[in-house]
Amino acid sequence: EVQLVESGGGLVQPGGSLTLSCAASGLSVRSSYMNWVRQAPGKGLEWVSVIYPNGDTHSADSVKGRFTISRLSAQNKVRFQMNSLGTDDTAVYFCTAIIAGADHYYSLDVWGQGTTVTVSS
Amino acid sequence: DIQLTQSPSSLSAFVGDTVTITCRASQSIGTYLHWYQLKPGKAPKVLIYGASGFLREVPSRFSGSGSGTEFTLTISGLQPDDFATYYCQHTYRTPPWTFGQGTKVEVK
């Protein structure tokens, strides 16, 4: 069974940092397009960041320069380092995968249950 | 960046109704358009990929159509389990791969 499990969420003060982790099973993070998507309270889904199989990364303007996505291939995990957090970053963060070779036009086929990040003093 | 505009933002319908949600892109995105269902406290679920691609685990009452800049999601014969919020998203070329603002489907 393909599964993604996020961890690392919690309460952090404005200006602080937090690292999220996404553990994958049933798929290889190295050969998939691994994404983070978030949903702020009462808001819609927001695509945040992606790491390609070749290691290229892209992020939304709202987090560029503050958030970094990376892979821990040996552990089959994705890491999401979030710095300079603001109250606008409060959200449920979902790890989600595009399965390379699925021929689904890069749809986000696999999702984790999400981890909650709360930025508050 | 490519913007996606969904309409309506919400709708009320009866069980058994057919509902249609529209997603318009600010520029042509071919068929790199997907539809997701989101329920409170649950992970989003992909319903349609590539504008009209079916997934075997998704009920056949969900269908998608369109290409270029205009797309639709149709639910034929709304079921109680279908009351949720629906999002379109594009994955055309270079990110950001934006979502539409969502359409909440509520019971009438």
Contacts between the chains, C-beta under 8 A, distances in Angstrom:
chain1	res1	chain2	res2	distance
A	35	B	97	7.8
A	37	B	44	7.5
A	37	B	99	7.9
A	39	B	38	7.7
A	44	B	85	7.8
A	44	B	87	6.6
A	44	B	99	6.2
A	44	B	100	7.6
A	44	B	101	5.2
A	44	B	102	4.2
A	45	B	36	7.4
A	45	B	38	6.8
A	45	B	44	6.7
A	45	B	87	5.3
A	45	B	89	7.5
A	45	B	99	4.5
A	45	B	102	7.1
A	46	B	99	6.7
A	47	B	89	7.0
A	47	B	95	7.1
A	47	B	96	5.8
A	47	B	97	4.8
A	47	B	98	6.0
A	47	B	99	6.1
A	50	B	95	5.8
A	50	B	97	7.3
A	58	B	94	6.8
A	58	B	95	3.9
A	58	B	96	7.2
A	59	B	95	7.7
A	59	B	96	8.0
A	60	B	95	7.8
A	60	B	96	5.0
A	61	B	1	7.9
A	61	B	96	7.3
A	94	B	43	6.4
A	94	B	44	6.8
A	96	B	44	7.6
A	98	B	91	7.4
A	104	B	34	8.0
A	104	B	49	4.2
A	104	B	50	6.3
A	104	B	53	6.4
A	105	B	31	6.3
A	105	B	32	5.2
A	105	B	33	8.0
A	105	B	34	7.1
A	105	B	49	5.6
A	105	B	50	3.7
A	105	B	51	7.8
A	105	B	53	7.1
A	105	B	91	6.5
A	106	B	32	6.6
A	106	B	91	3.7
A	106	B	97	7.8
A	107	B	34	4.2
A	107	B	46	5.3
A	107	B	49	3.7
A	107	B	50	7.0
A	107	B	53	7.8
A	107	B	89	8.0
A	107	B	91	6.8
A	108	B	34	7.1
A	108	B	36	7.3
A	108	B	44	7.4
A	108	B	46	6.2
A	108	B	89	7.2
A	108	B	91	8.0
A	109	B	46	5.7
A	109	B	49	7.5
A	111	B	43	4.0
A	111	B	44	5.4
A	111	B	45	7.2
A	112	B	43	6.3
A	113	B	42	7.7
A	113	B	43	5.2
A	114	B	43	6.4
